[in-house]
Amino acid sequence: MIALARSDRVKAFMQTSRATSFLRRKFVAGDDASAGVQRAQHLLKHDGIHSSLFYMGEYVDNFDLVKENVLQKLGVVEDLRLAGLDIHVSVDPTQIGYQVDPNMLPEFAGQIAEKIATAKGNGVGLNCLMFDMEDATLLAPTISLHNSLQDSGYPVALTLQAYLRRTYDDMKDQISRGSRVRLVKGAFAAGPEIAFQTQAEIKANSRKIIDLMFSRRAKENGFYPIVATHDTRLHEYTIRLAKANDWPDDSYEFEMLLGVREDLAKNLALRGQRVRLYVPFGKDWWPHAVRRIGENPRNAALLGKALLK
Ligand SMILES: Cc1cc2nc3c(=O)[nH]c(=O)nc-3n(C[C@H](O)[C@H](O)[C@H](O)COP(=O)(O)OP(=O)(O)OC[C@H]3O[C@@H](n4cnc5c(N)ncnc54)[C@H](O)[C@@H]3O)c2cc1C
């Protein structure tokens, strides 16, 4: 799936084929920022669900595209402000220059963080530039970028992945810093020396890390936990732990993906939990969709059937 996500030829076919357009409709809000913002408004008004807007396009090795990505990220910050929503934008470091020249990354990320910091908007405490986490080679640079912007006082947040062995220690560091961290299982693969190999191990590690995220120390340090999963057992585990350790419902959040088990998101919101959906928009949708296919055999079967037809 990772190879399929990166293949330009497969991408060109999939993104223009009528057979695959159902995937775009399922997982993507639309072609442009206004479609993303409209979906975010709808989710908040009808279901009380917040959004994180994501302009798609990753592993970019062309400077013009990097500039376009940065402009799109800056544009959606303004659109969210005008719409009166919280200004929450997700960014992959490879979208904004890591592959072209890692030295330009702090500059571009800083521009987006600055725009979010000054835009204010309705959600003030919830506004942030959320760094997604890509493959393991990006881990150290992404953490370092996050930490330096955080040290400069910008509203930033970080994604950490439970499939990596070092994440438990990385989470401890972020708890000491009083950060805002989104825990995911991880949509990438790596060798056994750095990564857990089975779903059972990854789930067990997720629980261990969630224990840390809702510890007394995390609370004292002003840490903000974000549990990003569609795994109902982890939802219930988190809710029980948060209650047991006196974390109010608005001191943490759950995050899920647009088009994936949205019934679960709505149900959690109805129960008074703070919930956010990751809302992708843009035309470069195949890499995002193919990861969703990898996560669920039903999606793969649907794609197979559509292509055969
Ligand atoms: C908000 C958010 C942000 C993310 N950001 C990153 C990131 O920055 N870096 C990264 O590596 N990964 C990221 N991910 C992806 C994540 O790592 C997992 O690959 C993905 O969430 C699937 O794992 P899971 O914990 O949801 O559940 P699983 O244990 O895989 O599944 C739990 C249940 O949800 C169902 N389910 C899961 N995925 C799908 C799907 N696509 N379609 C239909 N049903 C599904 C399963 O069938 C199962 O019933 C993100 C996920 C979310 C929710």
The ligand as an SDF file (V2000), in Angstrom:
LIG
                    3D

 53 58  0  0  0  0  0  0  0  0999 V2000
   -6.9950   11.6230   13.1300 C   0  0  0  0  0  0  0  0  0  0  0  0
   -5.9920   10.6480   12.6350 C   0  0  0  0  0  0  0  0  0  0  0  0
   -4.7500   11.0980   12.2330 C   0  0  0  0  0  0  0  0  0  0  0  0
   -3.7920   10.1950   11.7860 C   0  0  0  0  0  0  0  0  0  0  0  0
   -2.5450   10.6370   11.4820 N   0  0  0  0  0  0  0  0  0  0  0  0
   -1.5860    9.7370   11.2200 C   0  0  0  0  0  0  0  0  0  0  0  0
   -0.2350   10.1440   11.0760 C   0  0  0  0  0  0  0  0  0  0  0  0
    0.1000   11.3260   11.1790 O   0  0  0  0  0  0  0  0  0  0  0  0
    0.6990    9.1890   10.8160 N   0  0  0  0  0  0  0  0  0  0  0  0
    0.3700    7.8540   10.7150 C   0  0  0  0  0  0  0  0  0  0  0  0
    1.2630    7.0250   10.5130 O   0  0  0  0  0  0  0  0  0  0  0  0
   -0.9110    7.4450   10.8270 N   0  0  0  0  0  0  0  0  0  0  0  0
   -1.8900    8.3390   11.0780 C   0  0  0  0  0  0  0  0  0  0  0  0
   -3.1800    7.9160   11.2240 N   0  0  0  0  0  0  0  0  0  0  0  0
   -3.5690    6.5190   10.8310 C   0  0  0  0  0  0  0  0  0  0  0  0
   -3.3690    5.5410   11.9540 C   0  0  0  0  0  0  0  0  0  0  0  0
   -1.9940    5.3720   12.1990 O   0  0  0  0  0  0  0  0  0  0  0  0
   -3.9900    4.1700   11.6210 C   0  0  0  0  0  0  0  0  0  0  0  0
   -3.4100    3.6540   10.4630 O   0  0  0  0  0  0  0  0  0  0  0  0
   -5.4790    4.2010   11.4070 C   0  0  0  0  0  0  0  0  0  0  0  0
   -6.1150    5.0990   12.2600 O   0  0  0  0  0  0  0  0  0  0  0  0
   -6.0830    2.7910   11.6600 C   0  0  0  0  0  0  0  0  0  0  0  0
   -5.8350    2.3950   12.9740 O   0  0  0  0  0  0  0  0  0  0  0  0
   -6.9690    2.4380   14.1130 P   0  0  0  0  0  0  0  0  0  0  0  0
   -6.3100    2.6370   15.4100 O   0  0  0  0  0  0  0  0  0  0  0  0
   -8.0010    3.4140   13.7420 O   0  0  0  0  0  0  0  0  0  0  0  0
   -7.6710    1.0820   14.1420 O   0  0  0  0  0  0  0  0  0  0  0  0
   -7.5460   -0.3980   13.7080 P   0  0  0  0  0  0  0  0  0  0  0  0
   -7.1420   -1.2650   14.8450 O   0  0  0  0  0  0  0  0  0  0  0  0
   -6.8200   -0.5200   12.4140 O   0  0  0  0  0  0  0  0  0  0  0  0
   -9.0960   -0.6050   13.4720 O   0  0  0  0  0  0  0  0  0  0  0  0
  -10.1070   -0.4040   14.4720 C   0  0  0  0  0  0  0  0  0  0  0  0
  -11.4580   -0.5470   13.8190 C   0  0  0  0  0  0  0  0  0  0  0  0
  -11.6690    0.5070   12.8830 O   0  0  0  0  0  0  0  0  0  0  0  0
  -11.8420   -0.0190   11.5810 C   0  0  0  0  0  0  0  0  0  0  0  0
  -11.0650    0.7700   10.6220 N   0  0  0  0  0  0  0  0  0  0  0  0
   -9.8110    1.2350   10.7800 C   0  0  0  0  0  0  0  0  0  0  0  0
   -9.4000    1.8940    9.6760 N   0  0  0  0  0  0  0  0  0  0  0  0
  -10.4400    1.8090    8.8040 C   0  0  0  0  0  0  0  0  0  0  0  0
  -10.6520    2.2870    7.4890 C   0  0  0  0  0  0  0  0  0  0  0  0
   -9.7020    2.9560    6.8440 N   0  0  0  0  0  0  0  0  0  0  0  0
  -11.8610    2.0410    6.8900 N   0  0  0  0  0  0  0  0  0  0  0  0
  -12.8300    1.3650    7.5440 C   0  0  0  0  0  0  0  0  0  0  0  0
  -12.6950    0.8820    8.8040 N   0  0  0  0  0  0  0  0  0  0  0  0
  -11.5150    1.0960    9.4130 C   0  0  0  0  0  0  0  0  0  0  0  0
  -11.2680   -1.4290   11.6230 C   0  0  0  0  0  0  0  0  0  0  0  0
  -11.8600   -2.2860   10.6670 O   0  0  0  0  0  0  0  0  0  0  0  0
  -11.5910   -1.8530   13.0400 C   0  0  0  0  0  0  0  0  0  0  0  0
  -12.9240   -2.3050   13.1420 O   0  0  0  0  0  0  0  0  0  0  0  0
   -4.1350    8.7950   11.6920 C   0  0  0  0  0  0  0  0  0  0  0  0
   -5.3780    8.3550   12.1170 C   0  0  0  0  0  0  0  0  0  0  0  0
   -6.3000    9.2410   12.5940 C   0  0  0  0  0  0  0  0  0  0  0  0
   -7.6130    8.7260   13.0820 C   0  0  0  0  0  0  0  0  0  0  0  0
  1  2  1  0
  2  3  1  0
  2 52  2  0
  3  4  2  0
  4  5  1  0
  4 50  1  0
  5  6  2  0
  6  7  1  0
  6 13  1  0
  7  8  2  0
  7  9  1  0
  9 10  1  0
 10 11  2  0
 10 12  1  0
 12 13  2  0
 13 14  1  0
 14 15  1  0
 14 50  1  0
 15 16  1  0
 16 17  1  0
 16 18  1  0
 18 19  1  0
 18 20  1  0
 20 21  1  0
 20 22  1  0
 22 23  1  0
 23 24  1  0
 24 25  2  0
 24 26  1  0
 24 27  1  0
 27 28  1  0
 28 29  2  0
 28 30  1  0
 28 31  1  0
 31 32  1  0
 32 33  1  0
 33 34  1  0
 33 48  1  0
 34 35  1  0
 35 36  1  0
 35 46  1  0
 36 37  1  0
 36 45  1  0
 37 38  2  0
 38 39  1  0
 39 40  1  0
 39 45  2  0
 40 41  1  0
 40 42  2  0
 42 43  1  0
 43 44  2  0
 44 45  1  0
 46 47  1  0
 46 48  1  0
 48 49  1  0
 50 51  2  0
 51 52  1  0
 52 53  1  0
M  END
$$$$
